[in-house]
Amino acid sequence: MSDSPRQNERRLHPRFSLDGSIDLGSGQDGRAVLRDLSRSGLSCVSPVAFEDMTVLEITLPLPFPEGHRGLTVGGAVVRCEALSDGTGYTLAIFFTQIDNESRQVLDDFLALKAS
């Protein structure tokens, strides 16, 4: 019996590569570089490590044709791995809180990226 592609893929939502600076809401060390974004979370590179399940308030500007629109969401760190070159940490963050307005901004942005 062969596995379907969906059984092998754990992600519910497609990810889109995206560069940009984001704020993890943790003071001076809270700046990070975005790697990718989906409807359920993001991946970024941070200069500091975070414990798994650390809750963060994430703010990021999303580029739209008419200009940037801000997005603020709550998220939990689900993975933190040191980069092989020792310059920082790759974080995987799952969105835990997002209001209706922010959800619409995110959905609009992801629809643009998918087209």
N, C-alpha and C positions, 0 to 999 in steps of 0.2 A: 504494500500500500504506500503510495507516495504522498508527501505532505503538500498541501496547497501553499502558494506563496503567502497567503494571509496567515497561515499557521506559523510560518517561519518569521514573520514580521510582528514584533511586539508593539510597535508604535501605532496609535490610533489615528494620528494626524500627520500629514506630510510636513517635513522640515524644509525651510528655505534658508540658504546661506545668506548672511547679512553681516556686513562690517559696520561698526559704529561703537561709540562709547555709551555705556549705561551706568546708572547709579544704583548700587545695591543697598543704599540707605543705611550704611554702617559707618558713617563718619568719613574721615580723610582717606581711609583705605578702601572705601566703598566703590571706587571707580573700577570698572571692568571693561573688557573689550568683547562685544557680542560676536558670536560665531554663527549661530543659527537660531531660528525662531519657528515655533509651531503654535497651533491653537492651544496646546496644553502646557507649553513650557519653552525653555530656551537653554542654550549652552553658551558659556562665556569663559573668558580667561581672566582670572583675578590675581593680583599680586599677593594676596593673602589666602590662607586656607580657612575653610569654614567646616564646622562639624556637620555631619549628616543630620537632617531634620531641622537645621537652623532656619528660622522663619525670617524672611527679608521683605522689605518694601522696595520694589524695583521700579525705577523710572527710566524710560527710554524714549527718545524721539524717533518717530517713524517717518521716513521720507515719502511724501505723496507728491503727485505732479504740481499741486497748488502750494506746496510747502510742507514743513514738518508738522506733525500732530503728536502731542505727547501722550504717552501711555503709562499709567501707574497701576501696578498689580501687586498682590501679595504672592509670595512663592516660598517653597521649602527646598532646601538643598537636598537632593537625593543621591548625589555622587560628587566627590571632590578627589581629584587625582593630580599628583604633582607632575609638572611637565618634565620631560627627560633632560632638558637643558638647565633645570633649576631656576627658571625665571618666573615661575608662578604656578597657578593651579587651574585646571579645567574643572568648571562646575557644571553640573546638570541641575536645573531648577524646574520644579513642577509648580504650575500656577495653582494656588490654593484659594485665592480671593481675587475676584475681578467683578467690578460693578457693570451694570448694563451699558453705560456709555463707553467704558473702556473695552468691553467685549465687542461693541460695534466698531470701534476704531481698529481693533486687532483683526476682526473679520474682514473689514474693508481692505486693510492692508494686505492680508494674505490672499484675498481674491485678486488684487492687482498683481501680486507676485506669481500667482498661478496662471494668469492669462498670458 
